[in-house]
Amino acid sequence: QFRFSDATEIVPYLYHLGITDIYASPYFKAKEGSPHGYDIVDHSQLNPEVGTEEEYDAMTDTLRQFGMGQILDVVPNHMCITGKDNRWWMDVLENGRSSLHNDFFDIEWDPVKDELKDKVLLPILGDQYGRVLENQEIRLSFEEGAFYVLYYDNKIPIRPQTYTLVLECGLTRLEEKLRNDDPHFMDFLSIITALKHLPSVTEDETERIMESIREKEVIKRRLASLCKDCPEIEAFILENIYLFNGAKGDPRSFDNLDKLLREQIYRLSYWQVATDEINYRRFFDINSLAAIRAEKPEVFLRTHDSIFRLIREGKVTGLRIDHPDG
């Protein structure tokens, strides 16, 4: 509720009180609606809810005019992983051990529980998985050629290799609408073939990982373009999503969605099981805040680049480092 522009207005007042430096809680991009800014989702940009770059510059320019400094609170040891805006975490959930950001987080990919091997436990559900599923709180969606799982404000990517479970469901229905030699139908089958040839999410060869990153994005663009060009294919996919999302009172109608979820990098679970089963390092015992590996040079630089820039430009003159021992 207090933006850069609000701070700018009271700088003269603070100056006349004899204050030499202002102190700000974290203002890099945080989870939407954050009241404090400690749940960072992107260390590289300012929080748009607090203000724009121009408003920020106006504040720091005003401070400079009055000879005042600014101490910034920074959060270098964890990030918020709920919602949809943490690109690093979303990359891990989509691509698993072959994610370019796999090493940014402290994940135990070989935990004691065999069913969590190569998976990440996501204790975000408000009740037991089966109840939440049959209550239609977990939904499948399709946007711009990509599939996602929606759970309230969480938007979680579906592993591209498993798109085929949706695209091949009831394929004869599409065949009845389009001829086998229809170019759109042939392109649709080609996309399915390409998905089946994507490298595994446990791939550890750099060349194959880069191939997967490149090809999956090409496939998403092809699928999005095909849906725009062929209404029948878009309607077919949306019909399948409707079927996957099931019907209340019919437990078997959720079988397809359950099967799809079991093939993902993550396992959705009741939040209360986190203490016993969680396999990523948290900030204390807060499930929504995942610890990041700030001891790794690449992670340190990526999370501190904007901080160092603001210091070099003289806009920040001091730091309060939140939990340096983390």
C-alpha positions in Angstrom: 0.0 0.0 0.0 3.1 2.3 0.3 4.7 2.9 -3.1 8.0 4.6 -4.2 5.9 7.7 -5.1 4.6 7.8 -1.5 8.1 7.6 -0.1 9.3 10.4 -2.5 6.6 12.8 -1.1 7.8 12.4 2.6 11.6 12.6 2.0 11.7 16.4 2.7 9.7 15.8 5.9 12.1 13.0 7.0 15.0 15.3 6.2 13.7 18.0 8.4 13.3 15.6 11.3 17.1 15.0 11.0 16.9 11.5 9.5 19.9 10.7 7.3 18.9 7.4 5.7 15.7 5.6 4.9 15.2 1.9 5.3 13.2 -0.2 2.9 11.9 -3.7 3.2 12.6 -5.8 0.1 11.2 -4.3 -3.1 12.3 -6.8 -5.8 9.4 -8.6 -7.5 7.5 -10.6 -4.9 4.5 -12.9 -5.0 1.4 -11.0 -6.2 -0.3 -9.3 -3.2 2.7 -9.7 -0.8 2.3 -7.2 2.1 6.0 -7.3 3.0 8.1 -8.3 0.0 10.1 -11.2 1.6 8.5 -13.7 -0.7 10.6 -12.9 -3.8 9.9 -14.5 -7.1 12.3 -12.6 -9.3 15.5 -10.9 -8.0 16.1 -9.2 -11.4 13.3 -6.7 -11.4 11.5 -4.3 -9.1 8.1 -5.2 -7.7 5.5 -3.6 -10.1 3.1 -3.4 -7.2 5.5 -1.0 -5.4 6.2 1.1 -8.5 7.8 1.6 -11.8 11.5 2.2 -12.7 10.7 5.8 -13.3 9.0 6.2 -9.8 12.0 4.4 -8.2 14.4 6.8 -9.9 12.4 9.8 -8.8 12.6 8.5 -5.2 16.4 8.0 -5.3 16.9 11.3 -7.1 15.0 13.0 -4.3 17.1 11.3 -1.6 20.2 12.4 -3.4 19.0 16.0 -3.5 18.7 16.0 0.3 22.0 14.2 0.8 20.2 11.1 2.2 21.0 7.5 1.8 18.9 4.3 1.5 19.4 1.0 3.3 17.8 -1.9 1.5 16.6 -5.1 3.0 17.6 -8.0 0.8 16.6 -11.7 0.8 19.4 -13.7 -0.7 18.6 -17.2 0.7 15.1 -18.1 -0.4 12.4 -17.5 -3.0 8.6 -17.9 -3.0 7.5 -21.0 -5.0 3.7 -20.7 -4.9 1.7 -18.9 -7.5 3.0 -18.8 -11.1 5.7 -16.1 -11.3 8.9 -17.8 -10.2 10.4 -18.8 -13.6 13.2 -20.8 -12.1 10.9 -23.0 -10.0 8.5 -23.4 -12.9 11.4 -24.5 -15.1 12.3 -27.2 -12.5 8.7 -28.4 -12.3 8.4 -28.7 -16.0 11.8 -30.2 -16.8 13.0 -31.9 -13.6 16.6 -32.9 -13.2 17.3 -31.6 -16.8 16.2 -28.1 -15.9 18.8 -25.4 -16.3 17.8 -24.2 -12.8 17.9 -27.6 -11.2 21.0 -26.7 -9.1 19.5 -23.3 -8.0 17.4 -25.1 -5.4 18.3 -27.8 -2.8 16.3 -30.7 -4.0 16.8 -34.3 -3.0 16.0 -36.2 -6.2 16.7 -39.6 -4.6 14.8 -39.5 -1.3 14.0 -42.4 1.0 10.5 -42.8 -0.5 10.8 -44.6 -3.8 7.7 -42.9 -5.2 9.4 -39.5 -4.9 12.5 -40.5 -7.0 13.1 -37.8 -9.6 10.1 -35.9 -8.2 9.4 -32.9 -6.0 6.8 -33.0 -3.3 4.5 -30.0 -3.6 2.6 -29.8 -0.3 0.1 -27.1 -1.4 -3.2 -28.9 -1.1 -5.7 -27.9 1.6 -7.0 -31.5 2.0 -6.1 -35.1 1.0 -5.2 -35.4 -2.7 -8.2 -37.6 -3.5 -10.8 -35.3 -2.0 -9.3 -32.2 -3.6 -9.2 -34.0 -7.0 -12.8 -35.2 -6.8 -13.9 -31.8 -5.6 -12.6 -30.3 -8.9 -10.2 -28.0 -7.2 -7.4 -29.2 -9.4 -8.0 -28.3 -13.0 -6.2 -28.8 -16.3 -5.9 -25.8 -18.6 -4.5 -25.1 -22.1 -2.9 -21.8 -23.0 -0.8 -20.8 -26.1 0.1 -24.4 -26.9 1.0 -25.4 -23.4 -0.8 -27.4 -20.7 -1.0 -26.4 -17.0 -2.5 -27.6 -13.7 -4.4 -24.9 -11.8 -5.0 -25.0 -8.1 -6.3 -21.7 -6.8 -3.5 -19.2 -7.4 -1.0 -21.9 -8.4 -0.4 -22.4 -12.1 2.0 -25.4 -12.6 3.4 -26.6 -15.9 2.7 -30.0 -17.3 5.7 -32.0 -18.5 5.7 -31.7 -22.3 6.5 -35.4 -22.8 3.1 -36.1 -21.2 1.1 -33.8 -23.5 0.4 -37.0 -25.5 -1.9 -38.3 -22.8 -4.3 -35.4 -23.6 -3.7 -35.1 -27.3 -4.2 -38.8 -28.0 -7.3 -39.3 -25.9 -10.2 -40.1 -28.1 -8.2 -39.4 -31.3 -10.8 -41.2 -33.4 -13.2 -38.3 -32.7 -10.8 -36.0 -34.4 -10.3 -38.4 -37.3 -14.1 -38.5 -37.9 -14.0 -34.7 -38.3 -10.9 -34.4 -40.4 -9.7 -36.6 -43.2 -6.5 -38.6 -42.7 -4.9 -36.6 -45.5 -6.0 -33.2 -44.1 -2.8 -31.2 -43.7 -3.9 -29.9 -40.2 -4.5 -33.5 -39.0 -1.1 -34.6 -40.4 0.5 -31.7 -38.6 -1.3 -32.7 -35.4 0.1 -36.2 -35.6 3.5 -34.8 -36.4 3.4 -32.8 -33.1 2.5 -36.0 -31.2 5.5 -37.8 -32.8 7.8 -34.9 -31.9 6.6 -35.0 -28.3 7.4 -38.7 -28.0 10.9 -38.1 -29.2 11.8 -35.4 -26.6 14.7 -36.3 -24.4 14.0 -37.7 -20.9 13.6 -35.3 -18.0 16.4 -37.2 -16.2 18.8 -36.5 -19.1 22.2 -35.2 -17.9 24.0 -34.6 -21.2 24.2 -30.8 -21.9 23.6 -31.3 -25.6 20.5 -33.3 -25.1 19.2 -31.0 -22.4 19.6 -28.0 -24.8 17.8 -30.0 -27.5 14.9 -30.6 -25.2 14.7 -27.0 -24.2 14.7 -25.9 -27.8 12.3 -28.5 -29.2 9.6 -28.3 -26.5 9.2 -24.6 -27.1 9.0 -25.2 -30.9 6.3 -27.8 -30.3 4.3 -25.4 -28.1 4.4 -22.7 -30.8 3.4 -25.3 -33.4 0.5 -26.4 -31.3 -0.7 -22.9 -30.6 -0.5 -22.0 -34.3 -2.3 -25.1 -35.3 -5.2 -24.3 -32.9 -5.5 -20.9 -34.5 -5.5 -22.3 -38.0 -7.8 -25.2 -37.3 -10.9 -24.7 -35.0 -11.6 -28.4 -35.1 -8.3 -29.3 -33.4 -8.7 -26.5 -30.8 -12.2 -27.8 -30.0 -11.0 -31.3 -29.7 -8.3 -30.3 -27.2 -10.8 -28.3 -25.2 -13.2 -31.2 -25.2 -10.5 -33.4 -23.8 -9.7 -30.9 -21.1 -13.3 -30.9 -20.1 -13.3 -34.7 -19.9 -10.0 -34.7 -17.9 -11.4 -32.3 -15.4 -14.1 -34.8 -14.5 -17.5 -34.5 -12.9 -18.4 -34.2 -9.2 -20.0 -37.3 -7.9 -18.3 -39.6 -10.5 -14.9 -40.6 -9.0 -13.9 -42.6 -12.1 -14.2 -39.5 -14.3 -11.0 -38.2 -12.7 -8.9 -41.2 -13.7 -7.4 -39.5 -16.7 -6.4 -36.4 -14.8 -5.0 -38.6 -12.0 -2.9 -40.6 -14.5 -1.6 -37.4 -16.0 -0.6 -35.9 -12.6 1.2 -39.1 -11.6 3.5 -38.7 -14.7 4.6 -35.2 -13.6 7.9 -34.0 -12.0 6.0 -33.1 -8.9 3.6 -34.9 -6.6 0.7 -32.7 -5.2 0.0 -33.5 -1.6 -1.7 -32.3 1.5 0.3 -29.5 3.2 0.4 -31.4 6.5 2.6 -34.2 5.2 5.4 -31.8 4.4 7.2 -32.4 7.7 7.7 -36.1 7.0 8.0 -36.2 3.3 9.3 -32.9 1.8 12.4 -33.2 -0.3 13.4 -29.6 -1.0 15.1 -27.4 1.6 12.8 -24.7 2.9 13.2 -21.4 4.8 12.6 -22.7 8.3 9.4 -24.8 8.0 7.6 -22.6 5.5 6.6 -24.7 2.5 6.0 -21.7 0.2 9.6 -20.5 0.6 12.3 -22.7 -1.0 15.9 -22.2 -0.1 18.2 -21.3 -2.9 21.8 -22.3 -3.1 23.4 -19.0 -2.6 26.8 -20.7 -2.0 27.0 -21.5 -5.8 28.7 -18.6 -7.7 26.1 -18.6 -10.5 23.2 -18.5 -8.1 24.8 -15.8 -6.1 25.5 -13.6 -9.1 22.0 -14.1 -10.5 20.4 -13.1 -7.2 22.7 -10.2 -6.5 23.2 -8.6 -9.9 20.4 -6.0 -9.5 21.6 -5.3 -5.9 25.1 -4.6 -7.1 23.9 -2.4 -9.9 21.9 -0.2 -7.6 24.9 0.1 -5.3 27.2 1.0 -8.2 24.6 3.7 -9.3 24.6 5.1 -5.8 20.8 4.5 -5.4 21.4 2.1 -2.5 24.0 3.1 0.1 23.6 0.3 2.6 22.2 -3.3 3.0 20.4 -5.2 5.7 21.0 -8.9 4.7 18.1 -11.1 5.8 19.4 -14.4 7.4 22.9 -14.4 6.0 23.4 -17.8 7.7 20.7 -19.2 5.3 
